[in-house]
């Protein structure tokens, strides 16, 4: 369900916002996904969220 929200919902919403996010919607979902994990104060988790957000976002964008 998490991927449906981040990649299916948020990423597609970003595509409709215009600007850089219309061309690169994965960027918006990656930034937001990483920012959400900053509240844990766990650097490894934040770095992992950045990497996973980047890869999953790009893959979801290419599949769309």
VOPAGU-2260 file (C-alpha; in pm, 1 decimal, decimal comma):
REM VOPAGU-2260
SITE   aa  ch    i         X         Y         Z
SITE  UNK   A    0       0,0       0,0       0,0
SITE  UNK   A    1     288,4     233,6      66,0
SITE  UNK   A    2     404,5     223,2    -295,9
SITE  UNK   A    3      51,9     292,7    -417,3
SITE  UNK   A    4      51,4     612,4    -211,8
SITE  UNK   A    5     403,4     737,3    -286,5
SITE  UNK   A    6     440,7     635,5    -649,7
SITE  UNK   A    7      83,5     598,6    -769,1
SITE  UNK   A    8     -78,7     887,3    -587,1
SITE  UNK   A    9     177,3    1148,5    -490,4
SITE  UNK   A   10     394,9    1105,8    -796,8
SITE  UNK   A   11     101,2    1133,8   -1035,3
SITE  UNK   A   12     -27,8    1435,8    -843,9
SITE  UNK   A   13     313,6    1599,5    -883,1
SITE  UNK   A   14     299,7    1534,6   -1257,4
SITE  UNK   A   15      -2,6    1766,5   -1276,8
SITE  UNK   A   16     153,5    2048,5   -1072,0
SITE  UNK   A   17     356,8    2191,3   -1357,1
SITE  UNK   A   18     711,6    2318,8   -1355,2
SITE  UNK   A   19     994,7    2078,5   -1288,5
SITE  UNK   A   20     759,1    1827,4   -1126,3
SITE  UNK   A   21     559,9    1782,2   -1445,4
SITE  UNK   A   22     877,0    1671,1   -1623,5
SITE  UNK   A   23    1029,9    1482,8   -1328,8
SITE  UNK   A   24     746,5    1375,4   -1094,6
SITE  UNK   A   25     972,4    1123,4    -921,5
SITE  UNK   A   26    1167,8    1417,5    -780,2
SITE  UNK   A   27     870,6    1537,0    -575,1
SITE  UNK   A   28     794,6    1194,0    -432,6
SITE  UNK   A   29    1162,8    1130,4    -353,0
SITE  UNK   A   30    1201,9    1463,2    -170,2
SITE  UNK   A   31     882,9    1418,6      30,8
SITE  UNK   A   32     960,8    1052,3     109,3
SITE  UNK   A   33    1305,5    1151,9     238,6
SITE  UNK   A   34    1171,9    1446,4     441,4
SITE  UNK   A   35     914,9    1225,2     614,5
SITE  UNK   A   36    1195,3     999,8     739,8
SITE  UNK   A   37    1403,7    1287,1     880,7
SITE  UNK   A   38    1176,4    1289,9    1186,2
SITE  UNK   A   39    1331,5     956,2    1294,9
SITE  UNK   A   40    1672,4    1126,6    1340,9
SITE  UNK   A   41    1827,2     807,6    1205,2
SITE  UNK   A   42    2084,0     895,3     935,4
SITE  UNK   A   43    2088,6     542,7     793,5
SITE  UNK   A   44    1711,5     540,9     753,7
SITE  UNK   A   45    1712,5     885,6     591,1
SITE  UNK   A   46    1986,5     778,9     348,8
SITE  UNK   A   47    1798,2     457,5     272,9
SITE  UNK   A   48    1475,2     648,7     215,2
SITE  UNK   A   49    1659,4     878,6     -25,6
SITE  UNK   A   50    1803,4     587,5    -222,2
SITE  UNK   A   51    1481,4     386,1    -229,5
SITE  UNK   A   52    1277,0     694,9    -314,9
SITE  UNK   A   53    1510,0     775,9    -601,1
SITE  UNK   A   54    1517,7     427,2    -753,2
SITE  UNK   A   55    1149,7     345,8    -701,3
SITE  UNK   A   56    1043,1     687,9    -823,5
SITE  UNK   A   57    1240,3     662,9   -1145,7
SITE  UNK   A   58    1123,2     306,7   -1207,6
SITE  UNK   A   59     760,6     403,7   -1150,5
SITE  UNK   A   60     799,5     701,5   -1383,6
SITE  UNK   A   61     947,6     485,8   -1660,1
SITE  UNK   A   62     667,8     229,9   -1619,5
SITE  UNK   A   63     393,3     493,4   -1647,4
